Amino acid sequence: MHSLAVSIDTKSNDGLLDTPLKVCVVYFQISSGIVADIESTDLVVQRVDETLDRCKRAKRIPKCHLLDLAAAGLPREPQHRRKQQQALLSIFHPHPSRISQYHCIIMANLYKVCIVGSGNWGSAIARIVGSTVTKFDKFDNSVNMYVYEEMVDGRKLSEIINTEHENVKYLPGRKLPENIVAVPDIKEAVRNSNLLIFVVPHQFVDGICNQIKGSLRSDVCGISLIKGFDCRGRGIELISSAISRLLNIEMSVLMGANIAMEVADESFCEATIGCKDRKIGTVWKELFTASYFRTSIVLDPQTVELCGALKNIIAVASGFVMGLCHSDNTRAAMIRLGLIEMIRFITEFYGEARLETYFESCGIADLITTCSMGRNQRVAEAFVSSGKTLAELEKEMLKGQYLQGPLTAMEANKFLQEKNLEKDFPIFTAVYEICYHNRPVKTIIDAMREASTHAKL
Amino acid sequence: MHSLAVSIDTKSNDGLLDTPLKVCVVYFQISSGIVADIESTDLVVQRVDETLDRCKRAKRIPKCHLLDLAAAGLPREPQHRRKQQQALLSIFHPHPSRISQYHCIIMANLYKVCIVGSGNWGSAIARIVGSTVTKFDKFDNSVNMYVYEEMVDGRKLSEIINTEHENVKYLPGRKLPENIVAVPDIKEAVRNSNLLIFVVPHQFVDGICNQIKGSLRSDVCGISLIKGFDCRGRGIELISSAISRLLNIEMSVLMGANIAMEVADESFCEATIGCKDRKIGTVWKELFTASYFRTSIVLDPQTVELCGALKNIIAVASGFVMGLCHSDNTRAAMIRLGLIEMIRFITEFYGEARLETYFESCGIADLITTCSMGRNQRVAEAFVSSGKTLAELEKEMLKGQYLQGPLTAMEANKFLQEKNLEKDFPIFTAVYEICYHNRPVKTIIDAMREASTHAKL
């Protein structure tokens, strides 16, 4: 015999994230799914009815969820929670007309997650999200994952994922939780979801947004795990801003020192959630939590996202340095000077500098990882040692994909040129000119010397 | 025919660093060491006499030095400067009684440098300092280097350095400038110097200070390049504070991402000068400058020095992490979480947090280098993989020297215990307990998880 609390909250009509107004809290007894005390059950139903009436009069939408399960001594594992849900539904059995109504209320207010993307990083994050949704009552237990359909050994990738629970193409050897449902139709994938996790290569963002526009729930919001600017010559637009503009939804971002394979291997790491509203940030934080994956919330989403893009410029610079002299001192100096140029750029671009944000995972930690082993660093180092062009190396080392660092340096350079600030950003400028204007690569050291002279925050 | 400016300044009696009071500036013509214009030379002598009289009446010490050599179109190389000095002396030839007086004034007001220490780092820094003193008029051209005398292949090390200009024992294969003079007697080495660079292993600091006390110029000040606390159970005392206490002199510090061999190889790197007074900081900055070595001045010497000590705790933690999982994500997270614990410790210890200081070379850059390849990181990694004790590894890998990280963790732990703050510093505490109390090394990951939850600045 345990206590179980049911709370019914109401919220105003103008959004998912408003502060709920608590109307009543009722307690009753359950045991293994059978309601033990009919009298108190009747009381629950009566109070629920009263509450719904009050909601109606106040023109508020009722919201019903289980509360304080752990505090009440109930285990939170999914199999037990299912019993609790059955118990809750059984309350309404004496009043059959209300079953679907209440059931619907309970279900409609759960967060339903869709992962838009199923590459390496999307699949690694699916392992975390698939597990988390079963641990919190606020999430629907099943998670959609949009899979761009392709054939793998004569079978559809989505079918393989749904039967073998493994993304054999992009995250081979690591199981996905069974509640991850691969959906090859993007509209179908997002239709009933209200938490969208965007984790596709950035060149697909426009197309996907155009497809799903109009198919979304009204209470939907999103988070972007996509690093980089939109680099197509239209000036700097953050990926999250582009999604927000195309879909008219509130966007957060998740960035950090997260190499997908290491996350999939459950090595401890961290990430930063950048959002405008701490309440939605808290929901994302709950969703992106594992014993090996920790997040923090920062109310400075632009800085968080800009760090994720600009770091690639510094990774290229760091690769040049390592190609030239293989000195850890010099690389550490480049990371420091690069970080200061990032901070000054973001301050210039965004008009605000919160130094604290750079101490988050999205700041120094991601920069360190990217400058130690990312693809920008590797290709740039090969650029020095091989004497080949960047285009040749992209073909050889990245199967023809474009390297983010040089493109980002180009976009950043346009911004600096417009403001006549190129000279004040010697490292950004050097990376751009080395990549696109045949400036000798060894002058990156001159740029460091220059940067060192002006490196004041 | 070139212009050469001579300025005569005066300063008050109470210290080397006071703002000089400019009394007169005279111009005259020289050509290859021969004074060309006797009339203007007479004028110089007359003005010098007047100035000295005024100094005497005002009870001020006169100071005479060459000014604006470069601006006057004169080359600054030592061989040319020697000619200029001869020219200046020749001014006084018509007045022989004044020669020694003026010569003495000119010499006495130069900064004379002594490097106290001749190990790996001391020898690398001697390459920079030996070169710099010949480029600025304010420095005496010859630099003393205290060498703890030892026999190398039957010859005295100091003799080898003075004849072959190479520290064959501690920096083999890299030449020292010829103006570095090895002096095996510490009192003799420091006697006429007023800029002392301390760069000995920290356990020798007490002994050396006790020897030179009483042999120092009254206008002496020092800079410590020694990283670490004094870890002998007397509580935390900074090395610079200990020197300052023992010698009653003003101390600055120089810290940063500086691996001695890489500095000796002239790889570009940076360092941070921490000082209380920007004027003396500027002198140190001039002294520690090379095309490949850049410094910045920070008026926050305690933070600069504490970073140089505390980083070793994080390097040990980082070594544990790499021994356990070889994940770059996890190491980056450790560097970030470790840095935040360092900042919080320094704030607790010192009562002040200037976040900007941590963006200097002494902060993130040094931490990155130390966690990538320092000895603390290497031994700690071997501790995990070999199963040997730290004492065994110190014997094997460090020829019996003690590792700084564990000792620093122990001193830091005493401080935290006294303040009942151990739980708020999970990484510091874990390193201490793993090193000294058989706490299982894999719990370092639990400490990171704990730290991640509280990692707020």
Boltz contact constraints between the chains, C-beta under 6 A:
constraints:
  - contact:
      token1: [A, 257]
      token2: [B, 329]
      max_distance: 6.0
  - contact:
      token1: [A, 257]
      token2: [B, 332]
      max_distance: 6.0
  - contact:
      token1: [A, 259]
      token2: [B, 329]
      max_distance: 6.0
  - contact:
      token1: [A, 262]
      token2: [B, 327]
      max_distance: 6.0
  - contact:
      token1: [A, 262]
      token2: [B, 329]
      max_distance: 6.0
  - contact:
      token1: [A, 267]
      token2: [B, 325]
      max_distance: 6.0
  - contact:
      token1: [A, 267]
      token2: [B, 327]
      max_distance: 6.0
  - contact:
      token1: [A, 267]
      token2: [B, 329]
      max_distance: 6.0
  - contact:
      token1: [A, 267]
      token2: [B, 330]
      max_distance: 6.0
  - contact:
      token1: [A, 268]
      token2: [B, 330]
      max_distance: 6.0
  - contact:
      token1: [A, 268]
      token2: [B, 445]
      max_distance: 6.0
  - contact:
      token1: [A, 268]
      token2: [B, 448]
      max_distance: 6.0
  - contact:
      token1: [A, 269]
      token2: [B, 329]
      max_distance: 6.0
  - contact:
      token1: [A, 269]
      token2: [B, 330]
      max_distance: 6.0
  - contact:
      token1: [A, 269]
      token2: [B, 333]
      max_distance: 6.0
  - contact:
      token1: [A, 270]
      token2: [B, 333]
      max_distance: 6.0
  - contact:
      token1: [A, 270]
      token2: [B, 452]
      max_distance: 6.0
  - contact:
      token1: [A, 294]
      token2: [B, 452]
      max_distance: 6.0
  - contact:
      token1: [A, 325]
      token2: [B, 267]
      max_distance: 6.0
  - contact:
      token1: [A, 327]
      token2: [B, 262]
      max_distance: 6.0
  - contact:
      token1: [A, 327]
      token2: [B, 267]
      max_distance: 6.0
  - contact:
      token1: [A, 328]
      token2: [B, 369]
      max_distance: 6.0
  - contact:
      token1: [A, 328]
      token2: [B, 372]
      max_distance: 6.0
  - contact:
      token1: [A, 328]
      token2: [B, 373]
      max_distance: 6.0
  - contact:
      token1: [A, 329]
      token2: [B, 257]
      max_distance: 6.0
  - contact:
      token1: [A, 329]
      token2: [B, 259]
      max_distance: 6.0
  - contact:
      token1: [A, 329]
      token2: [B, 262]
      max_distance: 6.0
  - contact:
      token1: [A, 329]
      token2: [B, 267]
      max_distance: 6.0
  - contact:
      token1: [A, 329]
      token2: [B, 269]
      max_distance: 6.0
  - contact:
      token1: [A, 330]
      token2: [B, 267]
      max_distance: 6.0
  - contact:
      token1: [A, 330]
      token2: [B, 268]
      max_distance: 6.0
  - contact:
      token1: [A, 330]
      token2: [B, 269]
      max_distance: 6.0
  - contact:
      token1: [A, 332]
      token2: [B, 257]
      max_distance: 6.0
  - contact:
      token1: [A, 332]
      token2: [B, 365]
      max_distance: 6.0
  - contact:
      token1: [A, 332]
      token2: [B, 368]
      max_distance: 6.0
  - contact:
      token1: [A, 332]
      token2: [B, 369]
      max_distance: 6.0
  - contact:
      token1: [A, 333]
      token2: [B, 269]
      max_distance: 6.0
  - contact:
      token1: [A, 333]
      token2: [B, 270]
      max_distance: 6.0
  - contact:
      token1: [A, 333]
      token2: [B, 365]
      max_distance: 6.0
  - contact:
      token1: [A, 335]
      token2: [B, 368]
      max_distance: 6.0
  - contact:
      token1: [A, 336]
      token2: [B, 364]
      max_distance: 6.0
  - contact:
      token1: [A, 336]
      token2: [B, 365]
      max_distance: 6.0
  - contact:
      token1: [A, 355]
      token2: [B, 355]
      max_distance: 6.0
  - contact:
      token1: [A, 356]
      token2: [B, 457]
      max_distance: 6.0
  - contact:
      token1: [A, 364]
      token2: [B, 336]
      max_distance: 6.0
  - contact:
      token1: [A, 364]
      token2: [B, 364]
      max_distance: 6.0
  - contact:
      token1: [A, 365]
      token2: [B, 332]
      max_distance: 6.0
  - contact:
      token1: [A, 365]
      token2: [B, 333]
      max_distance: 6.0
  - contact:
      token1: [A, 365]
      token2: [B, 336]
      max_distance: 6.0
  - contact:
      token1: [A, 368]
      token2: [B, 332]
      max_distance: 6.0
  - contact:
      token1: [A, 368]
      token2: [B, 335]
      max_distance: 6.0
  - contact:
      token1: [A, 368]
      token2: [B, 368]
      max_distance: 6.0
  - contact:
      token1: [A, 369]
      token2: [B, 328]
      max_distance: 6.0
  - contact:
      token1: [A, 369]
      token2: [B, 332]
      max_distance: 6.0
  - contact:
      token1: [A, 372]
      token2: [B, 328]
      max_distance: 6.0
  - contact:
      token1: [A, 373]
      token2: [B, 328]
      max_distance: 6.0
  - contact:
      token1: [A, 445]
      token2: [B, 268]
      max_distance: 6.0
  - contact:
      token1: [A, 448]
      token2: [B, 268]
      max_distance: 6.0
  - contact:
      token1: [A, 452]
      token2: [B, 270]
      max_distance: 6.0
  - contact:
      token1: [A, 452]
      token2: [B, 294]
      max_distance: 6.0
  - contact:
      token1: [A, 457]
      token2: [B, 356]
      max_distance: 6.0
